[in-house]
Amino acid sequence: MSAAFDKPEDFYQVYDRHRTYVRADLRKKHIRDFTANVWNPAGFTPGMRVLELGCGVGLFLAFLRAMGVKDVTGVEMDPKVKEFMPADLAALVHTTTFEDFLGREGLGQFDRIVMLDVFEHFSPAEGVALLRRFAQLLAPGGKLVIRVPNMASPWGLQYQYNDLTHKGFYAPGNIRQLALAAGWDAEACLPSRRGSTVRRLTEAAFECLMNKVLTDPPPVWTANFIAVLSPQRN
């Protein structure tokens, strides 16, 4: 009997054939993009303890190491990713489910938790549950950083709909709503830009023009956006 594909998570059965891995090769452009889009907005420092959930082949972990962060941990469900990492980076990665890892005792506290192109694989209800668990794992002043397809922008559609395992449809407005439901604050929802300086400036100029032309332009135009979230402290 052929496999049933009734729910988004059922498509993980063929995910290893849908997704193509390449060896992580940290380049200057990656350092520039991660610094501008993630490191600076979330206030990272080298002395922090960082957890990345859904680390893939470890490109962001390699970036953290390059920035001087020594205490980094990655979690990835697919064990194949370690074949595309240098041994020292692979040693930092747990190949297991998020549920298993987050259910472990003795994890300690992290200063930053990062989910790049991962949070959209969870429904809003699952996202609230994740944030509540993260609140227990974050040190005082800790933050969660996510990057998700931007459903407020027409450019985000290709990122959202090209993967049938996506369960959440997020935009800056409903990320703030989800954060409040979990007892968190959305400190910032920011554009995630890539490409050369010329391309970035051209895109910014186009967005400025469209903001003047359209009655209801999106708050963020880029195909993906970055959200920096933190638990509300009583």
Summary of the structure (lengths in Angstrom):
residues: 234
radius of gyration: 17.8
end to end distance: 53.9
largest distance: 56.1
contacts: 676
relative contact order: 0.14
helix: 42%
strand: 21%
